[in-house]
């Protein structure tokens, strides 16, 4: 199983291709406020994350995901459960 730091690194990689500008991305980066991701970009992000980690992300977790850290923790939990 991937460690938290490895999950973060892969999320950063995916976000670099989706984020609108070359902002620095860290654990506290807000996906909507800081990166300006609209609903289509969020769906693109989820699809890329699902492919990268070979998991399925249930949409009901989205209200709990605001920051990169939130996303990483949810991915880690999903990987443990699968």
N, CA, C and O atoms as a Maestro MAE file, in Angstrom:
{
 s_m_m2io_version
 :::
 2.0.0
}

f_m_ct {
 s_m_title
 :::
 protein
 m_atom[328] {
  # First column is atom index #
  i_m_mmod_type
  r_m_x_coord
  r_m_y_coord
  r_m_z_coord
  i_m_residue_number
  s_m_chain_name
  s_m_pdb_residue_name
  s_m_pdb_atom_name
  i_m_atomic_number
  :::
  1 25 0.833 -1.183 0.000 1 A "UNK " " N  " 7
  2 3 0.000 0.000 0.000 1 A "UNK " " CA " 6
  3 2 0.881 1.250 0.000 1 A "UNK " " C  " 6
  4 15 1.943 1.282 0.621 1 A "UNK " " O  " 8
  5 25 0.421 2.256 -0.697 2 A "UNK " " N  " 7
  6 3 1.180 3.501 -0.775 2 A "UNK " " CA " 6
  7 2 1.139 4.264 0.542 2 A "UNK " " C  " 6
  8 15 0.131 4.266 1.248 2 A "UNK " " O  " 8
  9 25 2.227 4.893 0.848 3 A "UNK " " N  " 7
  10 3 2.310 5.751 2.029 3 A "UNK " " CA " 6
  11 2 1.658 7.097 1.706 3 A "UNK " " C  " 6
  12 15 1.515 7.469 0.541 3 A "UNK " " O  " 8
  13 25 1.269 7.814 2.750 4 A "UNK " " N  " 7
  14 3 0.613 9.111 2.602 4 A "UNK " " CA " 6
  15 2 1.429 10.059 1.719 4 A "UNK " " C  " 6
  16 15 0.867 10.737 0.859 4 A "UNK " " O  " 8
  17 25 2.731 10.112 1.921 5 A "UNK " " N  " 7
  18 3 3.594 11.008 1.149 5 A "UNK " " CA " 6
  19 2 3.591 10.650 -0.339 5 A "UNK " " C  " 6
  20 15 3.648 11.534 -1.194 5 A "UNK " " O  " 8
  21 25 3.523 9.351 -0.644 6 A "UNK " " N  " 7
  22 3 3.466 8.907 -2.037 6 A "UNK " " CA " 6
  23 2 2.138 9.306 -2.680 6 A "UNK " " C  " 6
  24 15 2.093 9.710 -3.842 6 A "UNK " " O  " 8
  25 25 1.062 9.187 -1.905 7 A "UNK " " N  " 7
  26 3 -0.249 9.599 -2.403 7 A "UNK " " CA " 6
  27 2 -0.235 11.098 -2.697 7 A "UNK " " C  " 6
  28 15 -0.720 11.531 -3.742 7 A "UNK " " O  " 8
  29 25 0.320 11.887 -1.778 8 A "UNK " " N  " 7
  30 3 0.419 13.338 -1.994 8 A "UNK " " CA " 6
  31 2 1.191 13.660 -3.267 8 A "UNK " " C  " 6
  32 15 0.761 14.494 -4.064 8 A "UNK " " O  " 8
  33 25 2.308 13.013 -3.456 9 A "UNK " " N  " 7
  34 3 3.140 13.273 -4.639 9 A "UNK " " CA " 6
  35 2 2.363 12.997 -5.921 9 A "UNK " " C  " 6
  36 15 2.469 13.750 -6.890 9 A "UNK " " O  " 8
  37 25 1.592 11.933 -5.927 10 A "UNK " " N  " 7
  38 3 0.820 11.604 -7.123 10 A "UNK " " CA " 6
  39 2 -0.335 12.582 -7.330 10 A "UNK " " C  " 6
  40 15 -0.661 12.929 -8.466 10 A "UNK " " O  " 8
  41 25 -0.954 13.027 -6.236 11 A "UNK " " N  " 7
  42 3 -2.006 14.039 -6.356 11 A "UNK " " CA " 6
  43 2 -1.419 15.333 -6.921 11 A "UNK " " C  " 6
  44 15 -2.019 15.953 -7.800 11 A "UNK " " O  " 8
  45 25 -0.259 15.740 -6.425 12 A "UNK " " N  " 7
  46 3 0.392 16.951 -6.937 12 A "UNK " " CA " 6
  47 2 0.619 16.818 -8.441 12 A "UNK " " C  " 6
  48 15 0.398 17.769 -9.191 12 A "UNK " " O  " 8
  49 25 1.055 15.658 -8.875 13 A "UNK " " N  " 7
  50 3 1.320 15.425 -10.286 13 A "UNK " " CA " 6
  51 2 0.043 15.577 -11.116 13 A "UNK " " C  " 6
  52 15 0.052 16.220 -12.166 13 A "UNK " " O  " 8
  53 25 -1.042 14.989 -10.643 14 A "UNK " " N  " 7
  54 3 -2.316 15.092 -11.354 14 A "UNK " " CA " 6
  55 2 -2.793 16.539 -11.371 14 A "UNK " " C  " 6
  56 15 -3.247 17.025 -12.407 14 A "UNK " " O  " 8
  57 25 -2.699 17.228 -10.249 15 A "UNK " " N  " 7
  58 3 -3.182 18.608 -10.163 15 A "UNK " " CA " 6
  59 2 -2.389 19.557 -11.056 15 A "UNK " " C  " 6
  60 15 -2.946 20.535 -11.554 15 A "UNK " " O  " 8
  61 25 -1.115 19.293 -11.265 16 A "UNK " " N  " 7
  62 3 -0.310 20.162 -12.132 16 A "UNK " " CA " 6
  63 2 -0.899 20.204 -13.539 16 A "UNK " " C  " 6
  64 15 -0.812 21.224 -14.222 16 A "UNK " " O  " 8
  65 25 -1.498 19.094 -13.972 17 A "UNK " " N  " 7
  66 3 -2.093 19.050 -15.305 17 A "UNK " " CA " 6
  67 2 -3.485 19.642 -15.372 17 A "UNK " " C  " 6
  68 15 -3.987 19.930 -16.459 17 A "UNK " " O  " 8
  69 25 -4.117 19.828 -14.217 18 A "UNK " " N  " 7
  70 3 -5.504 20.305 -14.191 18 A "UNK " " CA " 6
  71 2 -5.616 21.756 -13.737 18 A "UNK " " C  " 6
  72 15 -6.478 22.491 -14.220 18 A "UNK " " O  " 8
  73 25 -4.760 22.171 -12.821 19 A "UNK " " N  " 7
  74 3 -4.832 23.530 -12.268 19 A "UNK " " CA " 6
  75 2 -4.644 24.561 -13.378 19 A "UNK " " C  " 6
  76 15 -3.901 24.339 -14.334 19 A "UNK " " O  " 8
  77 25 -5.325 25.679 -13.232 20 A "UNK " " N  " 7
  78 3 -5.331 26.705 -14.280 20 A "UNK " " CA " 6
  79 2 -4.026 27.479 -14.410 20 A "UNK " " C  " 6
  80 15 -3.671 27.919 -15.504 20 A "UNK " " O  " 8
  81 25 -3.329 27.642 -13.332 21 A "UNK " " N  " 7
  82 3 -2.065 28.375 -13.404 21 A "UNK " " CA " 6
  83 2 -0.983 27.564 -12.707 21 A "UNK " " C  " 6
  84 15 -1.235 26.446 -12.257 21 A "UNK " " O  " 8
  85 25 0.172 28.100 -12.620 22 A "UNK " " N  " 7
  86 3 1.300 27.362 -12.044 22 A "UNK " " CA " 6
  87 2 1.459 27.630 -10.553 22 A "UNK " " C  " 6
  88 15 2.576 27.788 -10.061 22 A "UNK " " O  " 8
  89 25 0.343 27.681 -9.840 23 A "UNK " " N  " 7
  90 3 0.401 27.887 -8.394 23 A "UNK " " CA " 6
  91 2 1.145 26.764 -7.708 23 A "UNK " " C  " 6
  92 15 1.145 25.617 -8.153 23 A "UNK " " O  " 8
  93 25 1.778 27.133 -6.608 24 A "UNK " " N  " 7
  94 3 2.397 26.115 -5.769 24 A "UNK " " CA " 6
  95 2 1.274 25.363 -5.065 24 A "UNK " " C  " 6
  96 15 0.359 25.970 -4.508 24 A "UNK " " O  " 8
  97 25 1.352 24.053 -5.096 25 A "UNK " " N  " 7
  98 3 0.325 23.216 -4.489 25 A "UNK " " CA " 6
  99 2 0.926 22.509 -3.287 25 A "UNK " " C  " 6
  100 15 1.999 21.912 -3.373 25 A "UNK " " O  " 8
  101 25 0.214 22.587 -2.155 26 A "UNK " " N  " 7
  102 3 0.651 21.890 -0.954 26 A "UNK " " CA " 6
  103 2 -0.576 21.281 -0.273 26 A "UNK " " C  " 6
  104 15 -1.681 21.326 -0.813 26 A "UNK " " O  " 8
  105 25 -0.373 20.718 0.903 27 A "UNK " " N  " 7
  106 3 -1.466 20.024 1.590 27 A "UNK " " CA " 6
  107 2 -2.643 20.932 1.926 27 A "UNK " " C  " 6
  108 15 -3.786 20.474 1.959 27 A "UNK " " O  " 8
  109 25 -2.385 22.188 2.170 28 A "UNK " " N  " 7
  110 3 -3.466 23.089 2.582 28 A "UNK " " CA " 6
  111 2 -4.135 23.801 1.401 28 A "UNK " " C  " 6
  112 15 -5.037 24.615 1.602 28 A "UNK " " O  " 8
  113 25 -3.708 23.507 0.198 29 A "UNK " " N  " 7
  114 3 -4.304 24.123 -0.980 29 A "UNK " " CA " 6
  115 2 -5.766 23.704 -1.092 29 A "UNK " " C  " 6
  116 15 -6.084 22.515 -1.102 29 A "UNK " " O  " 8
  117 25 -6.655 24.701 -1.176 30 A "UNK " " N  " 7
  118 3 -8.077 24.443 -1.348 30 A "UNK " " CA " 6
  119 2 -8.332 24.199 -2.837 30 A "UNK " " C  " 6
  120 15 -7.959 25.011 -3.684 30 A "UNK " " O  " 8
  121 25 -8.967 23.083 -3.137 31 A "UNK " " N  " 7
  122 3 -9.140 22.686 -4.533 31 A "UNK " " CA " 6
  123 2 -10.009 23.666 -5.322 31 A "UNK " " C  " 6
  124 15 -9.757 23.896 -6.505 31 A "UNK " " O  " 8
  125 25 -11.013 24.237 -4.693 32 A "UNK " " N  " 7
  126 3 -11.904 25.152 -5.394 32 A "UNK " " CA " 6
  127 2 -11.435 26.595 -5.266 32 A "UNK " " C  " 6
  128 15 -11.289 27.294 -6.269 32 A "UNK " " O  " 8
  129 25 -11.198 27.042 -4.037 33 A "UNK " " N  " 7
  130 3 -10.846 28.451 -3.808 33 A "UNK " " CA " 6
  131 2 -9.467 28.792 -4.375 33 A "UNK " " C  " 6
  132 15 -9.325 29.755 -5.129 33 A "UNK " " O  " 8
  133 25 -8.457 28.006 -4.013 34 A "UNK " " N  " 7
  134 3 -7.085 28.321 -4.426 34 A "UNK " " CA " 6
  135 2 -6.793 27.960 -5.884 34 A "UNK " " C  " 6
  136 15 -6.121 28.707 -6.596 34 A "UNK " " O  " 8
  137 25 -7.304 26.810 -6.316 35 A "UNK " " N  " 7
  138 3 -6.997 26.363 -7.681 35 A "UNK " " CA " 6
  139 2 -8.068 26.741 -8.687 35 A "UNK " " C  " 6
  140 15 -7.861 26.619 -9.894 35 A "UNK " " O  " 8
  141 25 -9.207 27.196 -8.198 36 A "UNK " " N  " 7
  142 3 -10.269 27.626 -9.105 36 A "UNK " " CA " 6
  143 2 -10.889 26.493 -9.899 36 A "UNK " " C  " 6
  144 15 -11.353 26.705 -11.019 36 A "UNK " " O  " 8
  145 25 -10.903 25.295 -9.338 37 A "UNK " " N  " 7
  146 3 -11.477 24.164 -10.063 37 A "UNK " " CA " 6
  147 2 -12.998 24.287 -10.101 37 A "UNK " " C  " 6
  148 15 -13.643 24.428 -9.062 37 A "UNK " " O  " 8
  149 25 -13.561 24.232 -11.302 38 A "UNK " " N  " 7
  150 3 -15.009 24.223 -11.424 38 A "UNK " " CA " 6
  151 2 -15.485 22.774 -11.394 38 A "UNK " " C  " 6
  152 15 -14.674 21.860 -11.249 38 A "UNK " " O  " 8
  153 25 -16.783 22.559 -11.529 39 A "UNK " " N  " 7
  154 3 -17.322 21.203 -11.401 39 A "UNK " " CA " 6
  155 2 -16.753 20.253 -12.450 39 A "UNK " " C  " 6
  156 15 -16.515 19.081 -12.158 39 A "UNK " " O  " 8
  157 25 -16.535 20.741 -13.653 40 A "UNK " " N  " 7
  158 3 -15.954 19.879 -14.693 40 A "UNK " " CA " 6
  159 2 -14.516 19.512 -14.356 40 A "UNK " " C  " 6
  160 15 -14.106 18.369 -14.560 40 A "UNK " " O  " 8
  161 25 -13.757 20.453 -13.849 41 A "UNK " " N  " 7
  162 3 -12.363 20.185 -13.478 41 A "UNK " " CA " 6
  163 2 -12.297 19.219 -12.299 41 A "UNK " " C  " 6
  164 15 -11.399 18.379 -12.234 41 A "UNK " " O  " 8
  165 25 -13.253 19.337 -11.359 42 A "UNK " " N  " 7
  166 3 -13.290 18.405 -10.235 42 A "UNK " " CA " 6
  167 2 -13.572 16.990 -10.736 42 A "UNK " " C  " 6
  168 15 -12.949 16.032 -10.279 42 A "UNK " " O  " 8
  169 25 -14.507 16.857 -11.673 43 A "UNK " " N  " 7
  170 3 -14.812 15.528 -12.222 43 A "UNK " " CA " 6
  171 2 -13.597 14.973 -12.989 43 A "UNK " " C  " 6
  172 15 -13.315 13.776 -12.930 43 A "UNK " " O  " 8
  173 25 -12.898 15.837 -13.696 44 A "UNK " " N  " 7
  174 3 -11.679 15.432 -14.400 44 A "UNK " " CA " 6
  175 2 -10.620 14.969 -13.399 44 A "UNK " " C  " 6
  176 15 -9.932 13.973 -13.623 44 A "UNK " " O  " 8
  177 25 -10.501 15.701 -12.302 45 A "UNK " " N  " 7
  178 3 -9.563 15.336 -11.245 45 A "UNK " " CA " 6
  179 2 -9.918 13.966 -10.668 45 A "UNK " " C  " 6
  180 15 -9.048 13.109 -10.513 45 A "UNK " " O  " 8
  181 25 -11.189 13.765 -10.353 46 A "UNK " " N  " 7
  182 3 -11.609 12.479 -9.779 46 A "UNK " " CA " 6
  183 2 -11.330 11.329 -10.734 46 A "UNK " " C  " 6
  184 15 -10.860 10.273 -10.311 46 A "UNK " " O  " 8
  185 25 -11.615 11.523 -12.019 47 A "UNK " " N  " 7
  186 3 -11.352 10.472 -13.003 47 A "UNK " " CA " 6
  187 2 -9.860 10.156 -13.071 47 A "UNK " " C  " 6
  188 15 -9.474 8.989 -13.126 47 A "UNK " " O  " 8
  189 25 -9.031 11.183 -13.067 48 A "UNK " " N  " 7
  190 3 -7.586 10.973 -13.116 48 A "UNK " " CA " 6
  191 2 -7.084 10.263 -11.865 48 A "UNK " " C  " 6
  192 15 -6.225 9.385 -11.948 48 A "UNK " " O  " 8
  193 25 -7.622 10.645 -10.700 49 A "UNK " " N  " 7
  194 3 -7.233 10.020 -9.436 49 A "UNK " " CA " 6
  195 2 -7.660 8.555 -9.425 49 A "UNK " " C  " 6
  196 15 -6.896 7.684 -9.009 49 A "UNK " " O  " 8
  197 25 -8.879 8.289 -9.882 50 A "UNK " " N  " 7
  198 3 -9.355 6.902 -9.925 50 A "UNK " " CA " 6
  199 2 -8.458 6.045 -10.814 50 A "UNK " " C  " 6
  200 15 -8.117 4.918 -10.456 50 A "UNK " " O  " 8
  201 25 -8.082 6.577 -11.963 51 A "UNK " " N  " 7
  202 3 -7.193 5.840 -12.861 51 A "UNK " " CA " 6
  203 2 -5.817 5.643 -12.241 51 A "UNK " " C  " 6
  204 15 -5.253 4.552 -12.312 51 A "UNK " " O  " 8
  205 25 -5.282 6.682 -11.640 52 A "UNK " " N  " 7
  206 3 -3.936 6.638 -11.077 52 A "UNK " " CA " 6
  207 2 -3.833 5.628 -9.941 52 A "UNK " " C  " 6
  208 15 -2.848 4.896 -9.846 52 A "UNK " " O  " 8
  209 25 -4.852 5.588 -9.076 53 A "UNK " " N  " 7
  210 3 -4.794 4.736 -7.889 53 A "UNK " " CA " 6
  211 2 -5.608 3.449 -8.028 53 A "UNK " " C  " 6
  212 15 -5.630 2.623 -7.115 53 A "UNK " " O  " 8
  213 25 -6.275 3.281 -9.168 54 A "UNK " " N  " 7
  214 3 -7.112 2.104 -9.415 54 A "UNK " " CA " 6
  215 2 -8.139 1.913 -8.293 54 A "UNK " " C  " 6
  216 15 -8.262 0.836 -7.709 54 A "UNK " " O  " 8
  217 25 -8.870 3.000 -8.016 55 A "UNK " " N  " 7
  218 3 -9.920 2.984 -7.000 55 A "UNK " " CA " 6
  219 2 -11.167 3.631 -7.584 55 A "UNK " " C  " 6
  220 15 -11.120 4.263 -8.639 55 A "UNK " " O  " 8
  221 25 -12.266 3.465 -6.891 56 A "UNK " " N  " 7
  222 3 -13.499 4.148 -7.241 56 A "UNK " " CA " 6
  223 2 -13.821 5.122 -6.107 56 A "UNK " " C  " 6
  224 15 -13.884 4.728 -4.942 56 A "UNK " " O  " 8
  225 25 -14.023 6.382 -6.450 57 A "UNK " " N  " 7
  226 3 -14.289 7.398 -5.444 57 A "UNK " " CA " 6
  227 2 -15.793 7.663 -5.409 57 A "UNK " " C  " 6
  228 15 -16.362 8.153 -6.384 57 A "UNK " " O  " 8
  229 25 -16.432 7.340 -4.291 58 A "UNK " " N  " 7
  230 3 -17.868 7.620 -4.191 58 A "UNK " " CA " 6
  231 2 -18.118 9.122 -4.094 58 A "UNK " " C  " 6
  232 15 -17.409 9.832 -3.380 58 A "UNK " " O  " 8
  233 25 -19.113 9.591 -4.804 59 A "UNK " " N  " 7
  234 3 -19.395 11.029 -4.831 59 A "UNK " " CA " 6
  235 2 -19.836 11.572 -3.477 59 A "UNK " " C  " 6
  236 15 -19.743 12.776 -3.236 59 A "UNK " " O  " 8
  237 25 -20.312 10.705 -2.595 60 A "UNK " " N  " 7
  238 3 -20.775 11.194 -1.293 60 A "UNK " " CA " 6
  239 2 -19.635 11.656 -0.382 60 A "UNK " " C  " 6
  240 15 -19.899 12.238 0.670 60 A "UNK " " O  " 8
  241 25 -18.381 11.414 -0.755 61 A "UNK " " N  " 7
  242 3 -17.267 11.916 0.059 61 A "UNK " " CA " 6
  243 2 -16.879 13.341 -0.330 61 A "UNK " " C  " 6
  244 15 -16.138 14.000 0.399 61 A "UNK " " O  " 8
  245 25 -17.365 13.815 -1.456 62 A "UNK " " N  " 7
  246 3 -16.939 15.127 -1.955 62 A "UNK " " CA " 6
  247 2 -17.201 16.281 -0.991 62 A "UNK " " C  " 6
  248 15 -16.369 17.185 -0.907 62 A "UNK " " O  " 8
  249 25 -18.313 16.295 -0.260 63 A "UNK " " N  " 7
  250 3 -18.491 17.405 0.690 63 A "UNK " " CA " 6
  251 2 -17.402 17.469 1.763 63 A "UNK " " C  " 6
  252 15 -17.175 18.525 2.353 63 A "UNK " " O  " 8
  253 25 -16.730 16.344 2.017 64 A "UNK " " N  " 7
  254 3 -15.676 16.304 3.037 64 A "UNK " " CA " 6
  255 2 -14.296 16.615 2.474 64 A "UNK " " C  " 6
  256 15 -13.312 16.620 3.214 64 A "UNK " " O  " 8
  257 25 -14.213 16.871 1.180 65 A "UNK " " N  " 7
  258 3 -12.919 17.107 0.533 65 A "UNK " " CA " 6
  259 2 -12.831 18.563 0.096 65 A "UNK " " C  " 6
  260 15 -13.483 18.975 -0.864 65 A "UNK " " O  " 8
  261 25 -12.021 19.335 0.808 66 A "UNK " " N  " 7
  262 3 -11.798 20.738 0.456 66 A "UNK " " CA " 6
  263 2 -10.347 20.975 0.040 66 A "UNK " " C  " 6
  264 15 -10.073 21.730 -0.893 66 A "UNK " " O  " 8
  265 25 -9.430 20.325 0.739 67 A "UNK " " N  " 7
  266 3 -8.003 20.566 0.505 67 A "UNK " " CA " 6
  267 2 -7.335 19.332 -0.087 67 A "UNK " " C  " 6
  268 15 -7.923 18.252 -0.150 67 A "UNK " " O  " 8
  269 25 -6.113 19.516 -0.510 68 A "UNK " " N  " 7
  270 3 -5.318 18.403 -1.025 68 A "UNK " " CA " 6
  271 2 -5.147 17.349 0.072 68 A "UNK " " C  " 6
  272 15 -5.201 16.151 -0.206 68 A "UNK " " O  " 8
  273 25 -4.941 17.788 1.305 69 A "UNK " " N  " 7
  274 3 -4.799 16.849 2.422 69 A "UNK " " CA " 6
  275 2 -6.064 16.027 2.599 69 A "UNK " " C  " 6
  276 15 -5.989 14.813 2.784 69 A "UNK " " O  " 8
  277 25 -7.228 16.672 2.543 70 A "UNK " " N  " 7
  278 3 -8.498 15.943 2.645 70 A "UNK " " CA " 6
  279 2 -8.587 14.863 1.576 70 A "UNK " " C  " 6
  280 15 -8.986 13.732 1.853 70 A "UNK " " O  " 8
  281 25 -8.213 15.222 0.356 71 A "UNK " " N  " 7
  282 3 -8.269 14.268 -0.755 71 A "UNK " " CA " 6
  283 2 -7.306 13.112 -0.526 71 A "UNK " " C  " 6
  284 15 -7.662 11.954 -0.745 71 A "UNK " " O  " 8
  285 25 -6.105 13.415 -0.093 72 A "UNK " " N  " 7
  286 3 -5.108 12.369 0.157 72 A "UNK " " CA " 6
  287 2 -5.575 11.405 1.244 72 A "UNK " " C  " 6
  288 15 -5.410 10.191 1.119 72 A "UNK " " O  " 8
  289 25 -6.156 11.947 2.304 73 A "UNK " " N  " 7
  290 3 -6.644 11.093 3.393 73 A "UNK " " CA " 6
  291 2 -7.799 10.211 2.931 73 A "UNK " " C  " 6
  292 15 -7.887 9.048 3.323 73 A "UNK " " O  " 8
  293 25 -8.680 10.755 2.104 74 A "UNK " " N  " 7
  294 3 -9.791 9.961 1.577 74 A "UNK " " CA " 6
  295 2 -9.274 8.844 0.658 74 A "UNK " " C  " 6
  296 15 -9.765 7.717 0.712 74 A "UNK " " O  " 8
  297 25 -8.305 9.155 -0.166 75 A "UNK " " N  " 7
  298 3 -7.717 8.148 -1.059 75 A "UNK " " CA " 6
  299 2 -7.058 7.055 -0.232 75 A "UNK " " C  " 6
  300 15 -7.229 5.869 -0.516 75 A "UNK " " O  " 8
  301 25 -6.311 7.445 0.783 76 A "UNK " " N  " 7
  302 3 -5.655 6.479 1.641 76 A "UNK " " CA " 6
  303 2 -6.692 5.547 2.292 76 A "UNK " " C  " 6
  304 15 -6.495 4.334 2.351 76 A "UNK " " O  " 8
  305 25 -7.786 6.126 2.773 77 A "UNK " " N  " 7
  306 3 -8.843 5.329 3.399 77 A "UNK " " CA " 6
  307 2 -9.487 4.377 2.386 77 A "UNK " " C  " 6
  308 15 -9.742 3.214 2.702 77 A "UNK " " O  " 8
  309 25 -9.750 4.866 1.174 78 A "UNK " " N  " 7
  310 3 -10.341 4.022 0.141 78 A "UNK " " CA " 6
  311 2 -9.429 2.855 -0.235 78 A "UNK " " C  " 6
  312 15 -9.899 1.751 -0.511 78 A "UNK " " O  " 8
  313 25 -8.133 3.109 -0.242 79 A "UNK " " N  " 7
  314 3 -7.173 2.051 -0.573 79 A "UNK " " CA " 6
  315 2 -7.123 1.002 0.526 79 A "UNK " " C  " 6
  316 15 -6.949 -0.182 0.239 79 A "UNK " " O  " 8
  317 25 -7.273 1.415 1.778 80 A "UNK " " N  " 7
  318 3 -7.282 0.484 2.898 80 A "UNK " " CA " 6
  319 2 -8.531 -0.398 2.821 80 A "UNK " " C  " 6
  320 15 -8.469 -1.598 3.089 80 A "UNK " " O  " 8
  321 25 -9.662 0.208 2.453 81 A "UNK " " N  " 7
  322 3 -10.925 -0.507 2.418 81 A "UNK " " CA " 6
  323 2 -11.028 -1.469 1.236 81 A "UNK " " C  " 6
  324 15 -11.810 -2.419 1.281 81 A "UNK " " O  " 8
  325 25 -10.256 -1.236 0.190 82 A "UNK " " N  " 7
  326 3 -10.383 -2.102 -0.986 82 A "UNK " " CA " 6
  327 2 -9.476 -3.323 -0.917 82 A "UNK " " C  " 6
  328 15 -9.473 -4.143 -1.835 82 A "UNK " " O  " 8
  :::
 }
 m_bond[327] {
  # First column is bond index #
  i_m_from
  i_m_to
  i_m_order
  :::
  1 1 2 1
  2 2 3 1
  3 3 4 2
  4 3 5 1
  5 5 6 1
  6 6 7 1
  7 7 8 2
  8 7 9 1
  9 9 10 1
  10 10 11 1
  11 11 12 2
  12 11 13 1
  13 13 14 1
  14 14 15 1
  15 15 16 2
  16 15 17 1
  17 17 18 1
  18 18 19 1
  19 19 20 2
  20 19 21 1
  21 21 22 1
  22 22 23 1
  23 23 24 2
  24 23 25 1
  25 25 26 1
  26 26 27 1
  27 27 28 2
  28 27 29 1
  29 29 30 1
  30 30 31 1
  31 31 32 2
  32 31 33 1
  33 33 34 1
  34 34 35 1
  35 35 36 2
  36 35 37 1
  37 37 38 1
  38 38 39 1
  39 39 40 2
  40 39 41 1
  41 41 42 1
  42 42 43 1
  43 43 44 2
  44 43 45 1
  45 45 46 1
  46 46 47 1
  47 47 48 2
  48 47 49 1
  49 49 50 1
  50 50 51 1
  51 51 52 2
  52 51 53 1
  53 53 54 1
  54 54 55 1
  55 55 56 2
  56 55 57 1
  57 57 58 1
  58 58 59 1
  59 59 60 2
  60 59 61 1
  61 61 62 1
  62 62 63 1
  63 63 64 2
  64 63 65 1
  65 65 66 1
  66 66 67 1
  67 67 68 2
  68 67 69 1
  69 69 70 1
  70 70 71 1
  71 71 72 2
  72 71 73 1
  73 73 74 1
  74 74 75 1
  75 75 76 2
  76 75 77 1
  77 77 78 1
  78 78 79 1
  79 79 80 2
  80 79 81 1
  81 81 82 1
  82 82 83 1
  83 83 84 2
  84 83 85 1
  85 85 86 1
  86 86 87 1
  87 87 88 2
  88 87 89 1
  89 89 90 1
  90 90 91 1
  91 91 92 2
  92 91 93 1
  93 93 94 1
  94 94 95 1
  95 95 96 2
  96 95 97 1
  97 97 98 1
  98 98 99 1
  99 99 100 2
  100 99 101 1
  101 101 102 1
  102 102 103 1
  103 103 104 2
  104 103 105 1
  105 105 106 1
  106 106 107 1
  107 107 108 2
  108 107 109 1
  109 109 110 1
  110 110 111 1
  111 111 112 2
  112 111 113 1
  113 113 114 1
  114 114 115 1
  115 115 116 2
  116 115 117 1
  117 117 118 1
  118 118 119 1
  119 119 120 2
  120 119 121 1
  121 121 122 1
  122 122 123 1
  123 123 124 2
  124 123 125 1
  125 125 126 1
  126 126 127 1
  127 127 128 2
  128 127 129 1
  129 129 130 1
  130 130 131 1
  131 131 132 2
  132 131 133 1
  133 133 134 1
  134 134 135 1
  135 135 136 2
  136 135 137 1
  137 137 138 1
  138 138 139 1
  139 139 140 2
  140 139 141 1
  141 141 142 1
  142 142 143 1
  143 143 144 2
  144 143 145 1
  145 145 146 1
  146 146 147 1
  147 147 148 2
  148 147 149 1
  149 149 150 1
  150 150 151 1
  151 151 152 2
  152 151 153 1
  153 153 154 1
  154 154 155 1
  155 155 156 2
  156 155 157 1
  157 157 158 1
  158 158 159 1
  159 159 160 2
  160 159 161 1
  161 161 162 1
  162 162 163 1
  163 163 164 2
  164 163 165 1
  165 165 166 1
  166 166 167 1
  167 167 168 2
  168 167 169 1
  169 169 170 1
  170 170 171 1
  171 171 172 2
  172 171 173 1
  173 173 174 1
  174 174 175 1
  175 175 176 2
  176 175 177 1
  177 177 178 1
  178 178 179 1
  179 179 180 2
  180 179 181 1
  181 181 182 1
  182 182 183 1
  183 183 184 2
  184 183 185 1
  185 185 186 1
  186 186 187 1
  187 187 188 2
  188 187 189 1
  189 189 190 1
  190 190 191 1
  191 191 192 2
  192 191 193 1
  193 193 194 1
  194 194 195 1
  195 195 196 2
  196 195 197 1
  197 197 198 1
  198 198 199 1
  199 199 200 2
  200 199 201 1
  201 201 202 1
  202 202 203 1
  203 203 204 2
  204 203 205 1
  205 205 206 1
  206 206 207 1
  207 207 208 2
  208 207 209 1
  209 209 210 1
  210 210 211 1
  211 211 212 2
  212 211 213 1
  213 213 214 1
  214 214 215 1
  215 215 216 2
  216 215 217 1
  217 217 218 1
  218 218 219 1
  219 219 220 2
  220 219 221 1
  221 221 222 1
  222 222 223 1
  223 223 224 2
  224 223 225 1
  225 225 226 1
  226 226 227 1
  227 227 228 2
  228 227 229 1
  229 229 230 1
  230 230 231 1
  231 231 232 2
  232 231 233 1
  233 233 234 1
  234 234 235 1
  235 235 236 2
  236 235 237 1
  237 237 238 1
  238 238 239 1
  239 239 240 2
  240 239 241 1
  241 241 242 1
  242 242 243 1
  243 243 244 2
  244 243 245 1
  245 245 246 1
  246 246 247 1
  247 247 248 2
  248 247 249 1
  249 249 250 1
  250 250 251 1
  251 251 252 2
  252 251 253 1
  253 253 254 1
  254 254 255 1
  255 255 256 2
  256 255 257 1
  257 257 258 1
  258 258 259 1
  259 259 260 2
  260 259 261 1
  261 261 262 1
  262 262 263 1
  263 263 264 2
  264 263 265 1
  265 265 266 1
  266 266 267 1
  267 267 268 2
  268 267 269 1
  269 269 270 1
  270 270 271 1
  271 271 272 2
  272 271 273 1
  273 273 274 1
  274 274 275 1
  275 275 276 2
  276 275 277 1
  277 277 278 1
  278 278 279 1
  279 279 280 2
  280 279 281 1
  281 281 282 1
  282 282 283 1
  283 283 284 2
  284 283 285 1
  285 285 286 1
  286 286 287 1
  287 287 288 2
  288 287 289 1
  289 289 290 1
  290 290 291 1
  291 291 292 2
  292 291 293 1
  293 293 294 1
  294 294 295 1
  295 295 296 2
  296 295 297 1
  297 297 298 1
  298 298 299 1
  299 299 300 2
  300 299 301 1
  301 301 302 1
  302 302 303 1
  303 303 304 2
  304 303 305 1
  305 305 306 1
  306 306 307 1
  307 307 308 2
  308 307 309 1
  309 309 310 1
  310 310 311 1
  311 311 312 2
  312 311 313 1
  313 313 314 1
  314 314 315 1
  315 315 316 2
  316 315 317 1
  317 317 318 1
  318 318 319 1
  319 319 320 2
  320 319 321 1
  321 321 322 1
  322 322 323 1
  323 323 324 2
  324 323 325 1
  325 325 326 1
  326 326 327 1
  327 327 328 2
  :::
 }
}
